[in-house]
Structures are given as structure tokens and as C-alpha cells.
């Protein structure tokens, strides 16, 4: 089922901004914040900066698009940096499921290419700082 996502900088009773999902059948529903996966922002969604409200929105979008909670948790901070934090804080936005999915897949490929961080080497004969 094809979905579109719409955000408006209009406050909800909890304090976050309004984000809605429209399905292919034209049904509208609020986006589930998925605080059960990670409670970044109990107040709700935001965008336009790198804080807790944008992290909650990125997690909710990833979980809704992917249908895979573990994958959503792994990728949501990258999605926040590359998409949600770049939206204008005071403006409405719209995007769709296919665009978010393509971006997530691209971000996952980038993360796979990054080498694992290695602990610093301790020269022979030196003691570890631990």
C-alpha cells in the first residue's frame, strides 16, 4: 500500500508538530511516534534541527515505511541527519514512502561500507590506559 507523509508546524496537545499518513485508499491517520522503540521525545515530533523531536520523527517514519522495528532503530539517527533535520522548521513538508525507502537503503549501504572502529593500538611493552 502506497503512503504519503505530511507534516505541519502546528502544535498537538502534547506539544509536538502534526504528522499524518495518507494511504493509497486516501485514509488519513496520525503517524505513530513509536515511543515504545525509543522514547526520544515524549512531547512529539519536530524537524529542522538535530534534536530529540526530529529523532522521534525519523524513527517513526523509518518504522512505518520499513515495517521492521530493529532496522528502523538502527537507521533512524542517519535518517534524522540526512532528511528530517534539513526540513525548514517553520514550514510544512510532504514526502512519500518510496522516497524514504530509497534514502534508507542508500544510508544502509553507506554504513555497510564504513570500516568498524578499531581500538587504539598499544605499542609493544607499553601498558594499556585501562
N, C-alpha and C positions, 0 to 999 in steps of 0.2 A: 504494500500500500504506500503510495507516494505521499510525503508530508512536506508542508511548508511551515516555517517558523517565523513569528513576528514578535518584535519587542517594541514596547513603547515606554518612554521615560515618564511614566505615570505611576505614582506610588500605590502599592497594595496596602491593606490594613496592617500587614507585618512590617512594612517599610521598604521592601524591595520594589523593583520595577516589574511591570506586567510583561509576561512572555506567554504566547499562545501558540498552539499547534493546530494547523488545519490539515485534515486528512484528505485523501482523494475523493472521499464521499462528501466533502465540504463540511464535515463535522468539526467544530472548534472545541478545544479543551485547553485548560491551563497546562503548561509544561510542569511535570512532576519534578520538584527540586532534587530529589534523591538524597536527602539528608541522611537516609539510612546507610548510604555507602560511605559518605564523608560529610561531616557537618561543618563545612567551611563557614557558612553564613546562615544562622537561624533566621535572620531578617529577610532573606530572599535574594533575588538576582540583582546584578548591576553589570555595567560594561563601561569600557573606555579607560580603564586603568588596570593595574595588575594585582588587585586585592582579593578579598575573600568573596565578595558578591560575584565578581567575574569568574572566580574559580568554581563557585557553585553552579553558575550558568553553563560553563564549559563541561562540567561533569554531567549535568542534566542533559545537555544536548548530545554528548557522546553516548550516554546510556540509552537515550531514546532512539538514536539513529542505529547504533550497533546491536542493541538487544543483548549485550554481553557486558555484565557488570564489571568483571575483572579487567577486561580490556579497556573499558571506559575509565576506570580508576587509574590504570597505567598511563593513559594518554592525555588525560584532561588538563594537566598543567601546560603541556605543549600547545594544546588547542586554545587554552586561555591566552598564551603569549602570542600566538600566530593569528588569532581571529578575534576573540571576544575583547581583549584589551585594546584592539585597534579601532573598534567601532567608536564613533563620536558619542561621548557620554550624554549629551543633551538631545540626541536625535533618535527617531525610530529607525529600525532596521528590519530587513527581511532576508531570509536565506532559505535554502531547501535542503532536503535530506541528501540528495546526490552530491551537492557541493561539499557538505560537511563530511560525508563518507570519503570522497576523493581526498580531501585535505587530511583527514585522519590517516588514511592509507599512506599518503606521502610522508607524513610525520613519522609514522611507524617505520617506514623504510629508512628514513634518515637516522632514527635511533638505533636501528639494527647495524648500520654502518659505523657508528661511533664505537671506538675501542673501549673496553672495560677499563675503568680507572685502576691503576696499579698502586700498591703501597710504595712509599719511597724506599729506595734501596739503602741498605745499611752497609757501609764499607766493611770489608773483612777486618776482624779484630775490634771493631767499634761496638759499643753496646747500644741496644735499642733504647729510645727515649721512654719506652713503656716499662 
